Amino acid sequence: MVTYDILDADIAIWNEDTVLATIRKLAQEFGLLVKEETTLLSKKGSTHCHLGHPQYSGLLEITVWPPRNAIWIDIHANRRTGWNEAMIEPVAQRLADRFGGHAKKRNS
């Protein structure tokens, strides 16, 4: 798995509608589609989105968890492809711009 954390962002007061609007706009900027919007059962209060390429398989997964002031983007091993490997860092950096903070690759 490849993961980038967005550190030093202050999102504790963000609501789900604002988070989703921000992620949708980000996806549009990169020519991606929001394929799923949900919450992770193990992370109550989180917003979890799958971003996909319109022509290729694979996903980028963005999770925003305001109660824990946490944001991350990842690629699971079984969803890893060329486009998402090339795009994860620029998307993470833009995500950090949108939410404040900075992107840092998590050690594997």
C-alpha positions in Angstrom: 0.0 0.0 0.0 1.1 3.5 -0.7 -0.2 6.2 1.7 0.3 10.0 2.0 -0.8 11.7 5.2 -1.9 15.3 5.2 -0.3 16.7 8.3 -1.0 19.9 10.3 -4.4 20.4 8.7 -7.1 21.8 11.0 -10.3 20.1 9.9 -12.0 19.3 13.2 -14.9 21.7 12.4 -15.3 20.6 8.8 -18.7 19.0 8.0 -19.3 16.2 5.5 -20.9 18.4 2.8 -17.8 20.7 2.8 -15.4 17.7 2.7 -17.3 16.1 -0.2 -17.5 19.3 -2.2 -13.7 19.8 -1.7 -13.0 16.2 -2.8 -15.3 16.4 -5.8 -13.6 19.6 -7.0 -10.2 18.1 -6.5 -11.2 15.0 -8.6 -12.5 17.3 -11.3 -9.2 19.2 -11.4 -7.3 16.0 -12.1 -9.9 14.5 -14.6 -10.9 11.8 -12.1 -14.4 10.5 -11.2 -15.7 10.1 -7.7 -16.9 6.5 -7.8 -17.9 6.1 -4.2 -18.7 8.3 -1.3 -19.1 6.6 2.1 -17.9 6.4 5.6 -15.6 3.8 7.1 -17.5 1.8 9.7 -14.3 1.5 11.8 -13.8 5.3 11.7 -17.0 6.9 12.9 -17.5 10.4 11.4 -15.1 9.8 8.5 -15.7 10.6 4.8 -14.2 8.1 2.5 -14.1 8.5 -1.3 -12.9 6.4 -4.2 -11.4 8.3 -7.1 -11.1 6.5 -10.4 -9.8 7.3 -13.9 -12.5 7.4 -16.5 -10.6 5.0 -18.8 -8.4 2.8 -16.6 -8.8 0.5 -13.6 -7.4 1.3 -10.2 -8.3 3.7 -7.5 -7.1 6.5 -5.2 -8.8 6.4 -1.8 -9.2 9.6 0.2 -10.3 9.5 3.8 -11.1 12.6 5.9 -11.7 12.0 9.6 -12.5 15.3 11.3 -13.0 13.9 14.8 -9.4 12.7 14.7 -8.1 15.7 12.6 -6.8 13.1 10.1 -6.6 13.0 6.3 -4.9 10.5 4.1 -4.9 9.2 0.5 -3.8 5.7 -0.4 -3.5 3.1 -3.0 -4.2 -0.5 -1.9 -1.9 -3.1 -3.4 -4.7 -4.8 -5.4 -5.8 -1.5 -6.9 -2.3 -0.2 -7.9 -1.8 0.8 -11.5 0.4 3.2 -13.5 -1.9 6.2 -13.5 -2.6 6.2 -9.7 1.1 5.6 -8.9 2.0 8.6 -11.0 -0.9 10.7 -9.6 -0.9 10.0 -5.8 1.8 12.5 -4.9 0.4 15.5 -6.9 -3.2 14.7 -5.7 -1.9 14.5 -2.1 -0.1 17.8 -2.4 -3.3 19.5 -3.8 -5.3 17.8 -1.1 -3.0 19.4 1.4 -3.4 22.8 -0.3 -7.2 22.4 0.0 -7.3 21.3 3.6 -4.2 23.1 4.9 -1.1 21.4 6.1 1.4 19.4 4.0 1.6 16.0 2.4 4.0 13.4 3.6 4.5 9.9 2.3 4.0 7.3 5.0 6.8 4.8 5.6 5.9 1.4 4.4 
